[in-house]
Amino acid sequence: MYKNLQHFIEVLDQHNELIRIKEYVNPELEIAEITDRISKSGNNKALLFENTGYDFPVLINAMGNYKRMCLALGVNELDDIKAHMEELFKSLMKPQENILDKLKLLPKLGQIASWMPKVKKGTGACQEVINSDPDLTKFPVLKCWPQDGGPFITLPIIHTKDPHTKVRNVGMYRMQVFGPQLTAMHWHKHKVSARHYNEYKAMGKRMPVAVALGGDPVYTYAATAPLPDNVDEYMLAGFLRKKKVELVNCITQPEIQVPADADIIIEGYVDPHEDLIWEGPFGDHTGYYSLADWYPKFHITCITHRKNAVYPATIVGIPPQEDAWIGKATERIFLAPIKMTMIPEIEDMELPMEGVFHNLTIVKIKKDYPGQAQKVMNAMWGAGQMMFNKILVVVDGAVDIHDYKAVAQYVNQNCNPAADIYFSQGPMDVLDHSCNKMGFGGKMCIDGTRKFPEEVSVQPHNRGKRFQLSSTQKMDLITKFPAITAIHADLIMDNIDVVVFGVTKNKEQHIKSLSDELIALPELRAAKAFIFVDSSIDCSIIADVLWRACNNADARRDSYILNQILIVDGTTKTKALDHFDRDWPNILTHDDATIATVDAKWNKLGLGDFISSPSLKYKSQMYGEGAVIKSI
């Protein structure tokens, strides 16, 4: 559909989804601060920074709302892709009883073959300019947050191959720039490229790598998609575009092929036997800094680009950001294959932005028998990247799972915490800072489905009871328990029996001892859940409570049932008070100097009415200025 990234920019312009900024804006912090304001505002548009101090403009927030995500994938609605994929799966999985049935499949198989990428001879538009003495510092690579370890390439489409099978993997992993010809390669242990790296290490060979930037926006999406191993991401791109992706061989790494219409190609290699490099911190999609660690070095051997190349970028941070809409596309597109191949009872799925992808998932099922929610739980936690899910909520019936209030009311009605909440442990995203050990932690499933008689083993003590906390009762609780600084109990009026407490911890296992005392109080006996967050958080803003609690709670260590009430400790963990031995990251906010600089130039940017920095809301929730919380 799109000939190149410039074509996509033209379409964004035509749909009034793009703002061109001609005033000079510094790629170090300023572009990210402006984008953070825009992405959280009512004027959420793609931004093209045309004056960056470099030869290349910067496109950012290009897929940062539902409409632009649909434009990027060439559909009116994301569910259109789901429907097409569902139709494809049904036709391929239909029993073929005779030769005529098999012949009917031939057009469909031919259509699939037409989506496979092809390698064209010669060079592509991505190689119009060839820099054999490459210098990455000539590109406007962004530094997004004040404590970032340096500038990072944030939308790299990274190509590697299995050294034995030659099967390609296309992924997206951030790249910190250390010099003109050196970056880090941030691939996690669970990723396919990390497995390729280990194979090359066992063989004692250098690993060729190529990085594409720009081109058709479908490449960026495909690189993020949770495809099964050995399924070519460019086949998914072909399926979405209904035509082959054209690839060309790299100049200095000819065993790697890249999209011919990309804007920029960075070629190079990773030497698996070379010492690793200390990479990070980095302001990540969790809304916290991911802390520094050791990662492989990527040596650049050549950079090529189009003559009119645009440098694409994104920032991630406290939601909502652009990545939330990329996640929304994945949620809708991959519902069909999950339903058709693994979990036929699943009817819908939702990944709330506050759950930052892996932390919180809501699924709706067609329930036909006892224990079906637990069957779905086990299947989901064993399905590809769903293995990283921390909190899974399962519902059924007519509830609209995209209406979070309706979901909470339905779960409140059907879930007895003493019997219907399940705890487990397993692989976690390495960015989950709440785990005792990196990449391994607790999981929780909340079964909010209607129960069959066989599933009712514990009668709830608060069946049919309603309760409220008056202002006087709340003040009495705060007086009686000085650690409590705020109480939000308004959810009770919406038939959601959850109480949120803002607390200041000052002794070991404080949340546990406080919970023991609170559940004994008659005025709280009918509650179903207590959520504890740090006193710096406004506990009346439920979106912030969810974001912080889902990030800060290990679902097994920090969640438990007391007297049929679910306790969730969503506070910051420390060694002194919680025996937590890992470093704890800070949340992301921009520094005062950058905020002031953007404030001063706002009227020159053509962005409409003044928008204050979202960071101002969160400044009071930080502990110091560093990426790591040293003391609280």
Sequence and secondary structure as in RCSB ss.txt:
>XXXX:A:sequence
MYKNLQHFIEVLDQHNELIRIKEYVNPELEIAEITDRISKSGNNKALLFENTGYDFPVLINAMGNYKRMCLALGV
NELDDIKAHMEELFKSLMKPQENILDKLKLLPKLGQIASWMPKVKKGTGACQEVINSDPDLTKFPVLKCWPQDGG
PFITLPIIHTKDPHTKVRNVGMYRMQVFGPQLTAMHWHKHKVSARHYNEYKAMGKRMPVAVALGGDPVYTYAATA
PLPDNVDEYMLAGFLRKKKVELVNCITQPEIQVPADADIIIEGYVDPHEDLIWEGPFGDHTGYYSLADWYPKFHI
TCITHRKNAVYPATIVGIPPQEDAWIGKATERIFLAPIKMTMIPEIEDMELPMEGVFHNLTIVKIKKDYPGQAQK
VMNAMWGAGQMMFNKILVVVDGAVDIHDYKAVAQYVNQNCNPAADIYFSQGPMDVLDHSCNKMGFGGKMCIDGTR
KFPEEVSVQPHNRGKRFQLSSTQKMDLITKFPAITAIHADLIMDNIDVVVFGVTKNKEQHIKSLSDELIALPELR
AAKAFIFVDSSIDCSIIADVLWRACNNADARRDSYILNQILIVDGTTKTKALDHFDRDWPNILTHDDATIATVDA
KWNKLGLGDFISSPSLKYKSQMYGEGAVIKSI
>XXXX:A:secstr
  SSHHHHHHHHHHTT EEEE S   TBTHHHHHHHHHHTSTT  EEEE  SSSSS EEESTT SHHHHHHHHT 
SSHHHHHHHHHHHHHHHHS   SHHHHHHHHHHHHHHHTTS EE SS  GGGSEEESS  GGGS  BB STT SS
 EE S EEEEE TTT  EEEE   EEEEETTEEE    TTSHHHHHHHHHHHHT  EEEEEEE SSHHHHHHHHS
   TT  HHHHHHHHHTS  EEEE SS TTSEEETT SEEEEEEE TTS  EEE  EE TTSBEE  EEE EEEE
EEEEE TT  EEE    SSSSHHHHHHHHHHHHTHHHHHHHT TTEEEEE  GGGTTTSEEEEEE   STTHHHH
HHHHHTTSGGGGG  EEEEE TT  TT HHHHHHHHHHH  HHHHEEEEEEE  TT TTSSBTTEEEEEEEE S 
  GGG  S  TTTT      HHHHHHHHHH TTEEEEE GGGGGT  EEEEEE   STTHHHHHHHHHTTSGGGT
T SEEEEEETTS TT HHHHHHHHHHH  TTTSEEEETTEEEEE S   HHHH   S  B B    HHHHHHHHH
HGGGTT  S    THHHHGGG SSSSSB    
